[in-house]
Amino acid sequence: MRAAVWYGKRRVVLEERPFPVPAAHQALVRVEMCGLCGSDLEEYLDGPVVARPGTVLGHEIVGTVIKAAADGSGPPQGTRVVVDVVNGCGRCRWCRAGEEGLCADLAVTGLHLDGGLAEYVVAPACRLISLPGGMPFSVGALAEPLAVAVRAFRKTPALAGRRVVIVGGGTIGMLCAQVAVDYGAATVAVVEPDVGRRALVAAWGVATVWETDAAHRRSEIYRLTGGDGADVVVECVGRPGSVAEALNFVAPAGTVVALGVSPSPEPINLLSLVLKERTLVGSAAHRWDTDVTHAVKLLADGAVDVAPMVTHVFALDDVTKAFTMLAAGAASAIKILVRCTGPDLSQELLS
Protein backbone atom coordinates (compact mmCIF):
# COMPACT_ATOMS: atom_id res chain seq x y z
CA MET A 1 0.00 0.00 0.00
CA ARG A 2 1.04 3.62 -0.42
CA ALA A 3 1.95 5.60 2.69
CA ALA A 4 3.46 9.00 3.46
CA VAL A 5 6.42 8.28 5.75
CA TRP A 6 8.03 11.04 7.80
CA TYR A 7 11.82 10.81 8.24
CA GLY A 8 12.68 14.20 9.74
CA LYS A 9 12.70 17.90 8.92
CA ARG A 10 10.87 18.52 5.63
CA ARG A 11 11.21 14.85 4.69
CA VAL A 12 7.89 13.18 3.92
CA VAL A 13 8.26 10.41 1.36
CA LEU A 14 5.44 8.59 -0.41
CA GLU A 15 6.45 4.95 -0.58
CA GLU A 16 5.14 1.41 -0.78
CA ARG A 17 4.71 -0.36 2.55
CA PRO A 18 3.27 -3.73 3.54
CA PHE A 19 -0.37 -3.78 4.53
CA PRO A 20 -0.73 -3.48 8.32
CA VAL A 21 -1.72 -6.72 10.02
CA PRO A 22 -4.34 -6.17 12.75
CA ALA A 23 -4.09 -7.84 16.13
CA ALA A 24 -7.14 -9.70 17.42
CA HIS A 25 -8.56 -6.56 19.07
CA GLN A 26 -7.89 -4.32 16.08
CA ALA A 27 -9.85 -3.56 12.92
CA LEU A 28 -8.34 -2.88 9.53
CA VAL A 29 -9.61 0.46 8.23
CA ARG A 30 -9.41 1.69 4.66
CA VAL A 31 -8.52 5.36 5.05
CA GLU A 32 -10.76 7.71 3.09
CA MET A 33 -9.47 11.07 4.31
CA CYS A 34 -6.90 12.36 6.76
CA GLY A 35 -6.52 15.95 7.93
CA LEU A 36 -3.21 17.72 8.44
CA CYS A 37 -2.77 19.23 11.89
CA GLY A 38 -0.52 21.79 13.55
CA SER A 39 1.36 18.97 15.27
CA ASP A 40 2.08 17.43 11.85
CA LEU A 41 3.50 20.80 10.81
CA GLU A 42 5.67 20.97 13.95
CA GLU A 43 7.19 17.60 13.13
CA TYR A 44 7.65 18.53 9.48
CA LEU A 45 9.40 21.82 10.29
CA ASP A 46 11.22 21.11 13.55
CA GLY A 47 10.93 17.39 14.33
CA PRO A 48 11.45 15.10 15.88
CA VAL A 49 9.40 16.82 18.57
CA VAL A 50 7.19 13.90 19.57
CA ALA A 51 6.96 11.72 16.47
CA ARG A 52 9.29 8.85 15.69
CA PRO A 53 11.19 9.10 12.39
CA GLY A 54 10.02 6.44 9.98
CA THR A 55 6.42 6.78 11.12
CA VAL A 56 3.42 7.39 8.89
CA LEU A 57 1.97 10.71 10.07
CA GLY A 58 -1.72 11.65 10.25
CA HIS A 59 -4.11 11.42 13.20
CA GLU A 60 -7.32 13.04 11.88
CA ILE A 61 -8.59 9.86 10.24
CA VAL A 62 -11.89 8.72 8.75
CA GLY A 63 -12.40 5.55 6.78
CA THR A 64 -14.27 2.30 6.32
CA VAL A 65 -13.82 -0.93 8.27
CA ILE A 66 -12.52 -3.51 5.81
CA LYS A 67 -11.79 -6.25 8.31
CA ALA A 68 -13.56 -6.34 11.67
CA ALA A 69 -11.67 -7.31 14.81
CA ALA A 70 -11.12 -11.05 15.18
CA ASP A 71 -12.18 -10.90 18.84
CA GLY A 72 -15.64 -9.65 17.87
CA SER A 73 -15.25 -6.17 19.35
CA GLY A 74 -16.09 -2.98 17.51
CA PRO A 75 -18.16 -2.31 14.40
CA PRO A 76 -18.65 -4.77 11.54
CA GLN A 77 -17.11 -4.67 8.10
CA GLY A 78 -18.41 -1.81 5.99
CA THR A 79 -18.94 0.64 8.86
CA ARG A 80 -17.82 4.22 8.21
CA VAL A 81 -15.76 5.36 11.20
CA VAL A 82 -13.63 7.96 12.90
CA VAL A 83 -10.41 6.38 14.13
CA ASP A 84 -9.55 7.20 17.74
CA VAL A 85 -5.79 7.72 17.94
CA VAL A 86 -5.07 7.90 21.69
CA ASN A 87 -3.53 4.61 22.83
CA GLY A 88 -2.51 3.87 26.42
CA CYS A 89 -1.08 0.80 28.10
CA GLY A 90 -4.55 -0.31 29.24
CA ARG A 91 -3.33 -1.18 32.75
CA CYS A 92 -2.36 2.01 34.62
CA ARG A 93 -4.75 4.08 36.73
CA TRP A 94 -5.20 6.62 33.94
CA CYS A 95 -6.17 4.00 31.38
CA ARG A 96 -8.52 2.30 33.83
CA ALA A 97 -10.20 5.69 34.29
CA GLY A 98 -10.55 6.14 30.53
CA GLU A 99 -7.87 8.86 30.41
CA GLU A 100 -5.43 7.12 28.06
CA GLY A 101 -3.98 10.48 27.08
CA LEU A 102 -2.33 10.76 30.50
CA CYS A 103 -0.74 7.30 30.35
CA ALA A 104 3.04 7.26 30.80
CA ASP A 105 3.22 4.88 27.82
CA LEU A 106 0.97 6.99 25.59
CA ALA A 107 1.29 6.15 21.90
CA VAL A 108 -0.58 8.35 19.44
CA THR A 109 -1.49 6.93 16.05
CA GLY A 110 0.15 9.19 13.51
CA LEU A 111 2.96 10.29 15.82
CA HIS A 112 4.26 7.18 17.59
CA LEU A 113 2.38 4.55 15.60
CA ASP A 114 1.71 4.50 11.86
CA GLY A 115 -1.17 6.83 11.10
CA GLY A 116 -3.67 7.86 8.50
CA LEU A 117 -1.61 9.27 5.63
CA ALA A 118 -1.80 5.84 4.06
CA GLU A 119 -4.33 3.71 2.25
CA TYR A 120 -4.93 1.49 5.30
CA VAL A 121 -4.48 1.74 9.06
CA VAL A 122 -5.14 -0.53 12.04
CA ALA A 123 -6.88 0.66 15.20
CA PRO A 124 -8.43 -0.74 18.39
CA ALA A 125 -11.88 -1.77 17.22
CA CYS A 126 -13.69 -0.94 20.45
CA ARG A 127 -12.72 2.73 20.09
CA LEU A 128 -13.88 3.28 16.53
CA ILE A 129 -16.71 5.82 16.38
CA SER A 130 -19.36 5.27 13.71
CA LEU A 131 -20.22 8.09 11.33
CA PRO A 132 -23.84 8.77 10.36
CA GLY A 133 -24.57 7.37 6.92
CA GLY A 134 -25.15 10.72 5.23
CA MET A 135 -22.12 12.52 6.66
CA PRO A 136 -19.42 13.21 4.05
CA PHE A 137 -15.95 11.99 4.94
CA SER A 138 -14.73 15.57 4.49
CA VAL A 139 -16.95 16.53 7.44
CA GLY A 140 -16.14 13.49 9.55
CA ALA A 141 -12.44 14.22 9.16
CA LEU A 142 -12.94 17.24 11.44
CA ALA A 143 -14.28 15.10 14.30
CA GLU A 144 -10.86 14.61 15.87
CA PRO A 145 -9.90 18.32 16.00
CA LEU A 146 -13.45 19.14 17.10
CA ALA A 147 -12.97 16.68 19.97
CA VAL A 148 -10.02 18.84 21.07
CA ALA A 149 -12.42 21.79 21.41
CA VAL A 150 -14.99 19.67 23.23
CA ARG A 151 -12.31 18.48 25.64
CA ALA A 152 -11.08 22.04 26.26
CA PHE A 153 -14.48 23.18 27.50
CA ARG A 154 -14.72 20.21 29.85
CA LYS A 155 -11.91 21.99 31.72
CA THR A 156 -13.95 25.16 32.27
CA PRO A 157 -17.12 26.18 34.11
CA ALA A 158 -20.35 25.73 32.15
CA LEU A 159 -20.42 28.32 29.36
CA ALA A 160 -24.09 29.30 29.45
CA GLY A 161 -24.28 33.06 29.93
CA ARG A 162 -20.50 33.47 30.16
CA ARG A 163 -18.05 35.57 28.15
CA VAL A 164 -15.58 33.55 26.07
CA VAL A 165 -12.52 34.70 24.14
CA ILE A 166 -10.61 32.49 21.71
CA VAL A 167 -7.01 33.49 20.94
CA GLY A 168 -6.27 32.35 17.39
CA GLY A 169 -8.60 31.84 14.45
CA GLY A 170 -7.13 28.70 12.95
CA THR A 171 -8.91 25.35 12.77
CA ILE A 172 -9.01 24.74 16.53
CA GLY A 173 -9.90 28.35 17.30
CA MET A 174 -12.80 28.32 14.83
CA LEU A 175 -14.06 25.04 16.25
CA CYS A 176 -13.80 26.34 19.82
CA ALA A 177 -15.76 29.45 18.86
CA GLN A 178 -18.61 27.41 17.38
CA VAL A 179 -18.72 25.05 20.35
CA ALA A 180 -18.86 28.04 22.72
CA VAL A 181 -21.83 29.44 20.79
CA ASP A 182 -23.59 26.06 20.88
CA TYR A 183 -22.96 25.81 24.63
CA GLY A 184 -24.77 29.09 25.23
CA ALA A 185 -21.99 31.59 25.86
CA ALA A 186 -23.34 35.13 26.08
CA THR A 187 -20.32 36.63 24.30
CA VAL A 188 -17.84 34.85 22.02
CA ALA A 189 -14.91 36.74 20.49
CA VAL A 190 -11.96 35.49 18.43
CA VAL A 191 -8.62 37.30 18.37
CA GLU A 192 -7.17 36.79 14.89
CA PRO A 193 -4.98 39.02 12.67
CA ASP A 194 -6.07 37.70 9.26
CA VAL A 195 -8.99 39.60 7.76
CA GLY A 196 -10.25 36.62 5.74
CA ARG A 197 -10.43 34.38 8.76
CA ARG A 198 -12.13 37.11 10.76
CA ALA A 199 -14.76 37.40 8.03
CA LEU A 200 -15.45 33.65 8.18
CA VAL A 201 -15.76 33.72 11.97
CA ALA A 202 -18.06 36.75 11.81
CA ALA A 203 -20.38 34.81 9.49
CA TRP A 204 -21.13 32.52 12.46
CA GLY A 205 -22.22 35.49 14.56
CA VAL A 206 -18.96 35.60 16.52
CA ALA A 207 -17.23 38.88 17.35
CA THR A 208 -13.68 39.34 16.09
CA VAL A 209 -10.82 41.40 17.46
CA TRP A 210 -7.54 42.53 16.03
CA GLU A 211 -5.39 45.47 16.98
CA THR A 212 -1.68 45.49 16.14
CA ASP A 213 -0.86 46.96 19.53
CA ALA A 214 -1.24 44.47 22.42
CA ALA A 215 -2.60 47.12 24.79
CA HIS A 216 -5.29 48.05 22.27
CA ARG A 217 -6.21 44.38 21.83
CA ARG A 218 -6.67 44.08 25.57
CA SER A 219 -8.80 47.24 25.67
CA GLU A 220 -11.05 45.90 22.92
CA ILE A 221 -11.47 42.57 24.72
CA TYR A 222 -12.42 44.38 27.92
CA ARG A 223 -14.91 46.51 26.02
CA LEU A 224 -16.58 43.43 24.53
CA THR A 225 -16.70 41.62 27.86
CA GLY A 226 -18.29 44.32 29.98
CA GLY A 227 -15.18 45.90 31.40
CA ASP A 228 -13.40 43.22 33.42
CA GLY A 229 -12.33 40.57 30.91
CA ALA A 230 -13.54 37.17 29.78
CA ASP A 231 -14.75 34.40 32.05
CA VAL A 232 -13.05 31.82 29.81
CA VAL A 233 -10.12 32.28 27.43
CA VAL A 234 -8.89 29.48 25.17
CA GLU A 235 -5.39 29.92 23.78
CA CYS A 236 -5.05 28.18 20.38
CA VAL A 237 -1.90 29.78 18.95
CA GLY A 238 1.08 28.17 20.65
CA ARG A 239 3.45 31.04 20.00
CA PRO A 240 5.78 32.64 22.55
CA GLY A 241 3.83 35.11 24.66
CA SER A 242 0.37 33.89 23.68
CA VAL A 243 -0.42 32.31 27.06
CA ALA A 244 0.73 35.46 28.86
CA GLU A 245 -1.55 37.52 26.63
CA ALA A 246 -4.45 35.14 27.23
CA LEU A 247 -4.02 35.72 30.97
CA ASN A 248 -4.28 39.46 30.28
CA PHE A 249 -7.69 38.89 28.70
CA VAL A 250 -9.26 36.87 31.52
CA ALA A 251 -11.34 38.28 34.34
CA PRO A 252 -10.61 37.73 38.04
CA ALA A 253 -11.52 34.12 38.95
CA GLY A 254 -11.62 33.32 35.23
CA THR A 255 -10.13 30.32 33.44
CA VAL A 256 -7.51 30.12 30.71
CA VAL A 257 -7.20 26.86 28.75
CA ALA A 258 -3.89 26.41 26.94
CA LEU A 259 -4.30 24.33 23.76
CA GLY A 260 -1.43 25.67 21.69
CA VAL A 261 2.05 24.23 22.12
CA SER A 262 5.08 26.49 22.09
CA PRO A 263 8.59 25.01 21.88
CA SER A 264 9.99 27.76 24.11
CA PRO A 265 9.44 28.42 27.84
CA GLU A 266 6.44 30.63 28.57
CA PRO A 267 6.82 33.47 31.08
CA ILE A 268 3.62 34.39 32.88
CA ASN A 269 2.64 36.96 35.47
CA LEU A 270 2.38 34.66 38.49
CA LEU A 271 1.40 37.52 40.81
CA SER A 272 -1.62 38.35 38.65
CA LEU A 273 -2.55 34.65 38.40
CA VAL A 274 -2.47 34.19 42.17
CA LEU A 275 -3.90 37.47 43.44
CA LYS A 276 -6.77 37.48 40.93
CA GLU A 277 -7.43 33.78 41.61
CA ARG A 278 -7.32 32.90 37.95
CA THR A 279 -7.04 29.31 36.73
CA LEU A 280 -4.59 28.18 34.05
CA VAL A 281 -5.15 24.66 32.74
CA GLY A 282 -3.73 22.61 29.89
CA SER A 283 -5.72 20.39 27.57
CA ALA A 284 -4.30 18.01 24.98
CA ALA A 285 -5.77 14.54 24.59
CA HIS A 286 -9.39 13.52 24.26
CA ARG A 287 -11.55 10.58 25.21
CA TRP A 288 -13.12 8.50 22.48
CA ASP A 289 -16.27 7.74 24.46
CA THR A 290 -17.13 11.31 25.45
CA ASP A 291 -15.18 13.88 23.46
CA VAL A 292 -15.00 12.23 20.03
CA THR A 293 -18.52 10.83 20.16
CA HIS A 294 -19.88 14.24 21.16
CA ALA A 295 -17.90 15.86 18.36
CA VAL A 296 -19.53 13.51 15.85
CA LYS A 297 -22.94 14.42 17.30
CA LEU A 298 -22.24 18.15 16.95
CA LEU A 299 -21.32 17.60 13.30
CA ALA A 300 -24.36 15.41 12.67
CA ASP A 301 -26.71 17.96 14.28
CA GLY A 302 -25.24 20.84 12.29
CA ALA A 303 -24.29 22.66 15.48
CA VAL A 304 -20.76 23.08 14.10
CA ASP A 305 -20.27 23.99 10.45
CA VAL A 306 -16.93 22.75 9.14
CA ALA A 307 -17.54 22.87 5.38
CA PRO A 308 -16.21 26.46 4.95
CA MET A 309 -13.09 25.51 6.90
CA VAL A 310 -11.98 22.81 4.46
CA THR A 311 -10.06 24.95 2.00
CA HIS A 312 -7.87 22.38 0.23
CA VAL A 313 -8.05 18.66 -0.55
CA PHE A 314 -4.99 16.87 -1.93
CA ALA A 315 -4.61 13.37 -3.30
CA LEU A 316 -2.21 11.10 -1.41
CA ASP A 317 0.08 11.26 -4.44
CA ASP A 318 0.40 15.01 -3.78
CA VAL A 319 1.01 14.78 -0.04
CA THR A 320 4.35 16.61 -0.29
CA LYS A 321 2.52 19.54 -1.93
CA ALA A 322 0.06 19.49 0.97
CA PHE A 323 2.90 19.77 3.49
CA THR A 324 4.54 22.53 1.45
CA MET A 325 1.31 24.53 1.56
CA LEU A 326 0.91 23.89 5.27
CA ALA A 327 4.49 25.01 5.91
CA ALA A 328 3.99 28.19 3.87
CA GLY A 329 1.52 29.36 6.52
CA ALA A 330 -0.92 30.94 4.08
CA ALA A 331 -3.90 32.29 5.99
CA SER A 332 -6.16 31.10 3.16
CA ALA A 333 -5.29 27.48 3.98
CA ILE A 334 -7.38 26.70 7.04
CA LYS A 335 -7.93 22.95 6.99
CA ILE A 336 -6.05 20.78 4.51
CA LEU A 337 -7.32 17.25 3.90
CA VAL A 338 -5.57 14.40 2.10
CA ARG A 339 -7.73 11.93 0.18
CA CYS A 340 -6.05 8.60 0.83
CA THR A 341 -8.52 6.23 -0.82
CA GLY A 342 -6.68 3.56 -2.76
CA PRO A 343 -7.92 0.54 -4.72
CA ASP A 344 -10.50 -1.64 -3.01
CA LEU A 345 -8.50 -4.68 -1.98
CA SER A 346 -10.95 -5.91 0.64
CA GLN A 347 -11.38 -9.34 -0.89
CA GLU A 348 -7.65 -9.92 -1.19
CA LEU A 349 -7.07 -8.70 2.36
CA LEU A 350 -9.85 -10.87 3.76
CA SER A 351 -8.73 -14.04 1.95
C-alpha positions in Angstrom: 0.0 0.0 0.0 1.0 3.6 -0.4 2.0 5.6 2.7 3.5 9.0 3.5 6.4 8.3 5.7 8.0 11.0 7.8 11.8 10.8 8.2 12.7 14.2 9.7 12.7 17.9 8.9 10.9 18.5 5.6 11.2 14.8 4.7 7.9 13.2 3.9 8.3 10.4 1.4 5.4 8.6 -0.4 6.4 4.9 -0.6 5.1 1.4 -0.8 4.7 -0.4 2.5 3.3 -3.7 3.5 -0.4 -3.8 4.5 -0.7 -3.5 8.3 -1.7 -6.7 10.0 -4.3 -6.2 12.7 -4.1 -7.8 16.1 -7.1 -9.7 17.4 -8.6 -6.6 19.1 -7.9 -4.3 16.1 -9.8 -3.6 12.9 -8.3 -2.9 9.5 -9.6 0.5 8.2 -9.4 1.7 4.7 -8.5 5.4 5.0 -10.8 7.7 3.1 -9.5 11.1 4.3 -6.9 12.4 6.8 -6.5 16.0 7.9 -3.2 17.7 8.4 -2.8 19.2 11.9 -0.5 21.8 13.6 1.4 19.0 15.3 2.1 17.4 11.8 3.5 20.8 10.8 5.7 21.0 14.0 7.2 17.6 13.1 7.6 18.5 9.5 9.4 21.8 10.3 11.2 21.1 13.6 10.9 17.4 14.3 11.5 15.1 15.9 9.4 16.8 18.6 7.2 13.9 19.6 7.0 11.7 16.5 9.3 8.8 15.7 11.2 9.1 12.4 10.0 6.4 10.0 6.4 6.8 11.1 3.4 7.4 8.9 2.0 10.7 10.1 -1.7 11.6 10.3 -4.1 11.4 13.2 -7.3 13.0 11.9 -8.6 9.9 10.2 -11.9 8.7 8.7 -12.4 5.6 6.8 -14.3 2.3 6.3 -13.8 -0.9 8.3 -12.5 -3.5 5.8 -11.8 -6.2 8.3 -13.6 -6.3 11.7 -11.7 -7.3 14.8 -11.1 -11.0 15.2 -12.2 -10.9 18.8 -15.6 -9.6 17.9 -15.2 -6.2 19.3 -16.1 -3.0 17.5 -18.2 -2.3 14.4 -18.6 -4.8 11.5 -17.1 -4.7 8.1 -18.4 -1.8 6.0 -18.9 0.6 8.9 -17.8 4.2 8.2 -15.8 5.4 11.2 -13.6 8.0 12.9 -10.4 6.4 14.1 -9.5 7.2 17.7 -5.8 7.7 17.9 -5.1 7.9 21.7 -3.5 4.6 22.8 -2.5 3.9 26.4 -1.1 0.8 28.1 -4.5 -0.3 29.2 -3.3 -1.2 32.8 -2.4 2.0 34.6 -4.7 4.1 36.7 -5.2 6.6 33.9 -6.2 4.0 31.4 -8.5 2.3 33.8 -10.2 5.7 34.3 -10.6 6.1 30.5 -7.9 8.9 30.4 -5.4 7.1 28.1 -4.0 10.5 27.1 -2.3 10.8 30.5 -0.7 7.3 30.3 3.0 7.3 30.8 3.2 4.9 27.8 1.0 7.0 25.6 1.3 6.1 21.9 -0.6 8.3 19.4 -1.5 6.9 16.1 0.1 9.2 13.5 3.0 10.3 15.8 4.3 7.2 17.6 2.4 4.6 15.6 1.7 4.5 11.9 -1.2 6.8 11.1 -3.7 7.9 8.5 -1.6 9.3 5.6 -1.8 5.8 4.1 -4.3 3.7 2.3 -4.9 1.5 5.3 -4.5 1.7 9.1 -5.1 -0.5 12.0 -6.9 0.7 15.2 -8.4 -0.7 18.4 -11.9 -1.8 17.2 -13.7 -0.9 20.4 -12.7 2.7 20.1 -13.9 3.3 16.5 -16.7 5.8 16.4 -19.4 5.3 13.7 -20.2 8.1 11.3 -23.8 8.8 10.4 -24.6 7.4 6.9 -25.1 10.7 5.2 -22.1 12.5 6.7 -19.4 13.2 4.1 -16.0 12.0 4.9 -14.7 15.6 4.5 -16.9 16.5 7.4 -16.1 13.5 9.6 -12.4 14.2 9.2 -12.9 17.2 11.4 -14.3 15.1 14.3 -10.9 14.6 15.9 -9.9 18.3 16.0 -13.5 19.1 17.1 -13.0 16.7 20.0 -10.0 18.8 21.1 -12.4 21.8 21.4 -15.0 19.7 23.2 -12.3 18.5 25.6 -11.1 22.0 26.3 -14.5 23.2 27.5 -14.7 20.2 29.8 -11.9 22.0 31.7 -13.9 25.2 32.3 -17.1 26.2 34.1 -20.4 25.7 32.2 -20.4 28.3 29.4 -24.1 29.3 29.5 -24.3 33.1 29.9 -20.5 33.5 30.2 -18.1 35.6 28.2 -15.6 33.6 26.1 -12.5 34.7 24.1 -10.6 32.5 21.7 -7.0 33.5 20.9 -6.3 32.4 17.4 -8.6 31.8 14.5 -7.1 28.7 12.9 -8.9 25.3 12.8 -9.0 24.7 16.5 -9.9 28.4 17.3 -12.8 28.3 14.8 -14.1 25.0 16.3 -13.8 26.3 19.8 -15.8 29.4 18.9 -18.6 27.4 17.4 -18.7 25.0 20.4 -18.9 28.0 22.7 -21.8 29.4 20.8 -23.6 26.1 20.9 -23.0 25.8 24.6 -24.8 29.1 25.2 -22.0 31.6 25.9 -23.3 35.1 26.1 -20.3 36.6 24.3 -17.8 34.9 22.0 -14.9 36.7 20.5 -12.0 35.5 18.4 -8.6 37.3 18.4 -7.2 36.8 14.9 -5.0 39.0 12.7 -6.1 37.7 9.3 -9.0 39.6 7.8 -10.2 36.6 5.7 -10.4 34.4 8.8 -12.1 37.1 10.8 -14.8 37.4 8.0 -15.5 33.7 8.2 -15.8 33.7 12.0 -18.1 36.7 11.8 -20.4 34.8 9.5 -21.1 32.5 12.5 -22.2 35.5 14.6 -19.0 35.6 16.5 -17.2 38.9 17.4 -13.7 39.3 16.1 -10.8 41.4 17.5 -7.5 42.5 16.0 -5.4 45.5 17.0 -1.7 45.5 16.1 -0.9 47.0 19.5 -1.2 44.5 22.4 -2.6 47.1 24.8 -5.3 48.1 22.3 -6.2 44.4 21.8 -6.7 44.1 25.6 -8.8 47.2 25.7 -11.0 45.9 22.9 -11.5 42.6 24.7 -12.4 44.4 27.9 -14.9 46.5 26.0 -16.6 43.4 24.5 -16.7 41.6 27.9 -18.3 44.3 30.0 -15.2 45.9 31.4 -13.4 43.2 33.4 -12.3 40.6 30.9 -13.5 37.2 29.8 -14.8 34.4 32.1 -13.0 31.8 29.8 -10.1 32.3 27.4 -8.9 29.5 25.2 -5.4 29.9 23.8 -5.0 28.2 20.4 -1.9 29.8 19.0 1.1 28.2 20.7 3.5 31.0 20.0 5.8 32.6 22.6 3.8 35.1 24.7 0.4 33.9 23.7 -0.4 32.3 27.1 0.7 35.5 28.9 -1.6 37.5 26.6 -4.5 35.1 27.2 -4.0 35.7 31.0 -4.3 39.5 30.3 -7.7 38.9 28.7 -9.3 36.9 31.5 -11.3 38.3 34.3 -10.6 37.7 38.0 -11.5 34.1 38.9 -11.6 33.3 35.2 -10.1 30.3 33.4 -7.5 30.1 30.7 -7.2 26.9 28.8 -3.9 26.4 26.9 -4.3 24.3 23.8 -1.4 25.7 21.7 2.0 24.2 22.1 5.1 26.5 22.1 8.6 25.0 21.9 10.0 27.8 24.1 9.4 28.4 27.8 6.4 30.6 28.6 6.8 33.5 31.1 3.6 34.4 32.9 2.6 37.0 35.5 2.4 34.7 38.5 1.4 37.5 40.8 -1.6 38.3 38.6 -2.5 34.7 38.4 -2.5 34.2 42.2 -3.9 37.5 43.4 -6.8 37.5 40.9 -7.4 33.8 41.6 -7.3 32.9 37.9 -7.0 29.3 36.7 -4.6 28.2 34.0 -5.2 24.7 32.7 -3.7 22.6 29.9 -5.7 20.4 27.6 -4.3 18.0 25.0 -5.8 14.5 24.6 -9.4 13.5 24.3 -11.5 10.6 25.2 -13.1 8.5 22.5 -16.3 7.7 24.5 -17.1 11.3 25.4 -15.2 13.9 23.5 -15.0 12.2 20.0 -18.5 10.8 20.2 -19.9 14.2 21.2 -17.9 15.9 18.4 -19.5 13.5 15.9 -22.9 14.4 17.3 -22.2 18.2 16.9 -21.3 17.6 13.3 -24.4 15.4 12.7 -26.7 18.0 14.3 -25.2 20.8 12.3 -24.3 22.7 15.5 -20.8 23.1 14.1 -20.3 24.0 10.4 -16.9 22.8 9.1 -17.5 22.9 5.4 -16.2 26.5 5.0 -13.1 25.5 6.9 -12.0 22.8 4.5 -10.1 25.0 2.0 -7.9 22.4 0.2 -8.1 18.7 -0.6 -5.0 16.9 -1.9 -4.6 13.4 -3.3 -2.2 11.1 -1.4 0.1 11.3 -4.4 0.4 15.0 -3.8 1.0 14.8 0.0 4.3 16.6 -0.3 2.5 19.5 -1.9 0.1 19.5 1.0 2.9 19.8 3.5 4.5 22.5 1.5 1.3 24.5 1.6 0.9 23.9 5.3 4.5 25.0 5.9 4.0 28.2 3.9 1.5 29.4 6.5 -0.9 30.9 4.1 -3.9 32.3 6.0 -6.2 31.1 3.2 -5.3 27.5 4.0 -7.4 26.7 7.0 -7.9 22.9 7.0 -6.0 20.8 4.5 -7.3 17.2 3.9 -5.6 14.4 2.1 -7.7 11.9 0.2 -6.0 8.6 0.8 -8.5 6.2 -0.8 -6.7 3.6 -2.8 -7.9 0.5 -4.7 -10.5 -1.6 -3.0 -8.5 -4.7 -2.0 -10.9 -5.9 0.6 -11.4 -9.3 -0.9 -7.6 -9.9 -1.2 -7.1 -8.7 2.4 -9.8 -10.9 3.8 -8.7 -14.0 1.9 
